Amino acid sequence: MTVDSSQVYFSAEHEAFRRSVRAFLDEQIAPHAADWDRNREVPRWAWLAFAADGLLGLNHPRSAGGAEKDFFHSVVFLEELGRTGFGGVRFAVALHSYMATSYLASGGSSDLRRRYLAPAVAGKKIAALAITEPQAGSDLTGLAATAREEGGLLIVDGEKRFIVNGGFADFFVTAVRTDGPPGSTGHSNLSLCVIDRASDGVRIVPNDCVSWRACAMADLSFGGVRVPEANVIGRRNSGFTQIMKNMQLERLAASITAIGDAAHCLDLTWRFLSRREMFSTTLAAKQVVRHQMAELLTELEAARQLVYHAAWRYARDPLSITECSMAKLKATELARIVAEECQHLHGAEGFREGSHIVRIVQDAQAATVAGGASEVMRDIIARSGYEER
Ligand SMILES: Cc1cc2nc3c(=O)[nH]c(=O)nc-3n(C[C@H](O)[C@H](O)[C@H](O)COP(=O)(O)OP(=O)(O)OC[C@H]3O[C@@H](n4cnc5c(N)ncnc54)[C@H](O)[C@@H]3O)c2cc1C
């Protein structure tokens, strides 16, 4: 059950790209995604397959092997990735390309791009983004990991939590405090640096998060890790500005995958309702059920148009904070509601451990917290809508 969305944003080239991405995902990714969830891993060959189709660097610079396509190619890719219905592989890849390596593309030196971005676009190195800490999630002023200077190196100490791709990433784009007195807080002395997984003092502990299993969530601890000064991304102490800028892309990417996910969930539920017979008819023929599905489909179309609009704004101004926050709020909350209502419509089948619909619900719930909880999105929207006018 689909609504033909307006052709305002997509050209014939985008639609041809959509067909090729969908075929790639159907043939090479979806058949394995349940196994990857069980094993908590997206195997190396899959990263190479994404890269071989040019899907890990759609907007990244050509000098790093990227395709420098317009942003609506990424909208197509992320929406189709969402349509696979597997949060694990969806976020493993989205985080790699749109959340971690985006810092290297926008602020990394040519040396960092050569050592980390180019291999990441080629699928040879996998990226993770390490910001959240035990005492700092929504409020980044509490970040405590430090990088002190010693003999031309940075010595990093600290803890990171809930790191997507943490179990198999080759490098971590990490937020640290570079200057200031011990125990300092606030935004002013945050920096971003690349930490190699192979460095001495990096400890990786699996985090058994019930959602997005294939992305091998992990907690990290850095104990006296020696990081070359050249691994700092952009200017020292410009970390907060960089996070605020890249966060918009992260939130937009989350919103795009969420609408793909919700569309997939409605499709599979409609198929279930059409097969499920009772009281001499099918569930899909019951008016109450049809109306419920029609409401959800309408809400999805409204969210989709908001997300496309935010993408259009983002392509013109990467600091479209209000639009990206609205898109993240609306799309991830709607995907959660769709998932939970569809689970109910599956009856008892909706509660079978390890079933596809249970996974969809768990994955959709997590997306309303990761990358900024819905309450934080509402705070941002209220501030920009009323206080900053
Ligand atoms: C599946 C998943 C993947 C993640 N991946 C990564 C990753 O790869 N890298 C990384 O660095 N981090 C990652 N995170 C962490 C994520 O960014 C944080 O969970 C998020 O920022 C919220 O922080 P917190 O969990 O510490 O919750 P807290 O900040 O402690 O907030 C707890 C709850 O309080 C409420 N709340 C928060 N702020 C407000 C407010 N202003 N007003 C009212 N209520 C509020 C919300 O309901 C929120 O869920 C991931 C999280 C999840 C769930």
The ligand as an SDF file (V2000), in Angstrom:
LIG
                    3D

 53 58  0  0  0  0  0  0  0  0999 V2000
   20.0790    2.9780   19.7050 C   0  0  0  0  0  0  0  0  0  0  0  0
   20.9900    4.0900   20.1260 C   0  0  0  0  0  0  0  0  0  0  0  0
   22.1360    4.3660   19.3840 C   0  0  0  0  0  0  0  0  0  0  0  0
   23.0190    5.3840   19.7950 C   0  0  0  0  0  0  0  0  0  0  0  0
   24.1740    5.5940   19.1010 N   0  0  0  0  0  0  0  0  0  0  0  0
   25.0720    6.5100   19.5340 C   0  0  0  0  0  0  0  0  0  0  0  0
   26.3380    6.6710   18.8760 C   0  0  0  0  0  0  0  0  0  0  0  0
   26.6270    6.0040   17.8850 O   0  0  0  0  0  0  0  0  0  0  0  0
   27.1990    7.5870   19.3740 N   0  0  0  0  0  0  0  0  0  0  0  0
   26.9210    8.3540   20.4640 C   0  0  0  0  0  0  0  0  0  0  0  0
   27.7420    9.1570   20.8570 O   0  0  0  0  0  0  0  0  0  0  0  0
   25.7320    8.2110   21.1250 N   0  0  0  0  0  0  0  0  0  0  0  0
   24.8210    7.2970   20.6930 C   0  0  0  0  0  0  0  0  0  0  0  0
   23.6190    7.1270   21.3440 N   0  0  0  0  0  0  0  0  0  0  0  0
   23.3410    7.9240   22.5190 C   0  0  0  0  0  0  0  0  0  0  0  0
   22.2670    8.9650   22.2680 C   0  0  0  0  0  0  0  0  0  0  0  0
   22.7190   10.0150   21.4760 O   0  0  0  0  0  0  0  0  0  0  0  0
   21.7670    9.4030   23.6380 C   0  0  0  0  0  0  0  0  0  0  0  0
   21.0860    8.2770   24.1630 O   0  0  0  0  0  0  0  0  0  0  0  0
   20.8330   10.5940   23.5940 C   0  0  0  0  0  0  0  0  0  0  0  0
   21.5350   11.7600   23.2630 O   0  0  0  0  0  0  0  0  0  0  0  0
   20.1300   10.7840   24.9440 C   0  0  0  0  0  0  0  0  0  0  0  0
   21.0600   10.7890   25.9630 O   0  0  0  0  0  0  0  0  0  0  0  0
   20.8800    9.8100   27.2370 P   0  0  0  0  0  0  0  0  0  0  0  0
   20.6140    8.4220   26.7580 O   0  0  0  0  0  0  0  0  0  0  0  0
   22.0490   10.0100   28.1200 O   0  0  0  0  0  0  0  0  0  0  0  0
   19.5710   10.2860   27.9280 O   0  0  0  0  0  0  0  0  0  0  0  0
   19.4300   11.5130   28.9710 P   0  0  0  0  0  0  0  0  0  0  0  0
   20.1040   12.7130   28.4450 O   0  0  0  0  0  0  0  0  0  0  0  0
   19.7840   11.0370   30.3320 O   0  0  0  0  0  0  0  0  0  0  0  0
   17.8520   11.7260   28.8900 O   0  0  0  0  0  0  0  0  0  0  0  0
   16.9540   10.6990   29.3670 C   0  0  0  0  0  0  0  0  0  0  0  0
   15.5640   11.0440   28.9210 C   0  0  0  0  0  0  0  0  0  0  0  0
   15.2130   12.2970   29.4930 O   0  0  0  0  0  0  0  0  0  0  0  0
   14.3380   12.9960   28.6320 C   0  0  0  0  0  0  0  0  0  0  0  0
   14.9200   14.3170   28.3530 N   0  0  0  0  0  0  0  0  0  0  0  0
   16.1470   14.5960   27.8760 C   0  0  0  0  0  0  0  0  0  0  0  0
   16.3060   15.9250   27.7180 N   0  0  0  0  0  0  0  0  0  0  0  0
   15.1510   16.5120   28.1090 C   0  0  0  0  0  0  0  0  0  0  0  0
   14.6750   17.8520   28.1720 C   0  0  0  0  0  0  0  0  0  0  0  0
   15.4590   18.8700   27.7580 N   0  0  0  0  0  0  0  0  0  0  0  0
   13.4270   18.0720   28.6280 N   0  0  0  0  0  0  0  0  0  0  0  0
   12.6430   17.0470   29.0180 C   0  0  0  0  0  0  0  0  0  0  0  0
   13.0280   15.7520   28.9690 N   0  0  0  0  0  0  0  0  0  0  0  0
   14.2610   15.4780   28.5300 C   0  0  0  0  0  0  0  0  0  0  0  0
   14.1960   12.1540   27.3590 C   0  0  0  0  0  0  0  0  0  0  0  0
   13.0200   11.3650   27.4700 O   0  0  0  0  0  0  0  0  0  0  0  0
   15.4070   11.2550   27.4080 C   0  0  0  0  0  0  0  0  0  0  0  0
   15.2180   10.0410   26.6990 O   0  0  0  0  0  0  0  0  0  0  0  0
   22.7170    6.1330   20.9470 C   0  0  0  0  0  0  0  0  0  0  0  0
   21.5460    5.8670   21.6610 C   0  0  0  0  0  0  0  0  0  0  0  0
   20.7010    4.8670   21.2700 C   0  0  0  0  0  0  0  0  0  0  0  0
   19.4530    4.5900   22.0650 C   0  0  0  0  0  0  0  0  0  0  0  0
  1  2  1  0
  2  3  1  0
  2 52  2  0
  3  4  2  0
  4  5  1  0
  4 50  1  0
  5  6  2  0
  6  7  1  0
  6 13  1  0
  7  8  2  0
  7  9  1  0
  9 10  1  0
 10 11  2  0
 10 12  1  0
 12 13  2  0
 13 14  1  0
 14 15  1  0
 14 50  1  0
 15 16  1  0
 16 17  1  0
 16 18  1  0
 18 19  1  0
 18 20  1  0
 20 21  1  0
 20 22  1  0
 22 23  1  0
 23 24  1  0
 24 25  2  0
 24 26  1  0
 24 27  1  0
 27 28  1  0
 28 29  2  0
 28 30  1  0
 28 31  1  0
 31 32  1  0
 32 33  1  0
 33 34  1  0
 33 48  1  0
 34 35  1  0
 35 36  1  0
 35 46  1  0
 36 37  1  0
 36 45  1  0
 37 38  2  0
 38 39  1  0
 39 40  1  0
 39 45  2  0
 40 41  1  0
 40 42  2  0
 42 43  1  0
 43 44  2  0
 44 45  1  0
 46 47  1  0
 46 48  1  0
 48 49  1  0
 50 51  2  0
 51 52  1  0
 52 53  1  0
M  END
$$$$
